[in-house]
Amino acid sequence: MEAVRTGLLVLGNIPHSSLFEVTLNTKVDPLSDEVDVVVYAEFPDDAALAAYKAHPLYAQTTAKVKPLRELRYSADVVAGS
């Protein structure tokens, strides 16, 4: 998991996010422990998120990390809604 976490940390070098974290799941919840690594990021608006995902480093990182994982969950939410 450390190789995945380290690989994902590179995403923090992409501009556009106002907050970016990569952390290991503490797995406190006994009913849901499938996720090992969590990427959490905040963006000021949809345009910033789109620019982040369009950055070349995003595609490079995905190509590097994808073979190291078995599954991926993703959620994009608007805080306070």
N, C-alpha and C positions, 0 to 999 in steps of 0.2 A: 504494500500500500504506500510505502514511502516514495517509491518511484513515481506512482501516480500523483501523489500530493506535490512532489517536487516539480513534476512536469506541468501541473496545473498552475503552480505559483507564477509561472512565466506570464500567464494571462494578466497578472497585475501590472505588467509593464505597458499594457494597452491603455491609451488615454480614454476618456469619456466616463469612467465610473467615478462616483463620489465616495464610494466605499467598496473595498474588495478584500475578501478573506478566503483562504483555503484552510480547512481544518479537518481533523479526523473526527468521525462520529464517536461520541462517548458511549453510545449503545446502552443507555439507561433504560429505554423502553423495551421490555422483554417480548413484546408482540411485533416489533418491527425493527429488525437489526440488519436488513439486507444492505443498507447503504454504509460504505466504509469511509468515503471522503465526501465532504460537502464544500461546494463553491458557493459563496454568498456575495452578491454584489448589488449595489444600489446605483441607479442612474437617474439623473434629473428629469429625463423625459424619454419618450419613445425614440426620438431621433438619435439620442446619445446611445441607447441600447442597439439600435440598428447600425450605427457607425462602429460600435464595439465589435459586433458580430461580423461586420464586413472587413475588419482590419486583417491584413495578411497573417499576422501572428496568431490570430484566432484559428485559422485554417491549419497552420503549421502545427500548432499545439494539439488540435483535435487529431490530426493524422498521427502524431507521436504517441498520444495517450490512449487512443481508441483500442489498439491491440492489447493493451494492458488491463482492460476492464471486461467484465462479463455483462453488465447491464448499466443503464443510465436512466435516471429520473430527472426531469426538469420541470420547473414551474416558474412562470413569469406572472407576477401579481402587482397590483397597484395598491400601495399602502394606504390604509385608511378608508378603503372602499367597501 
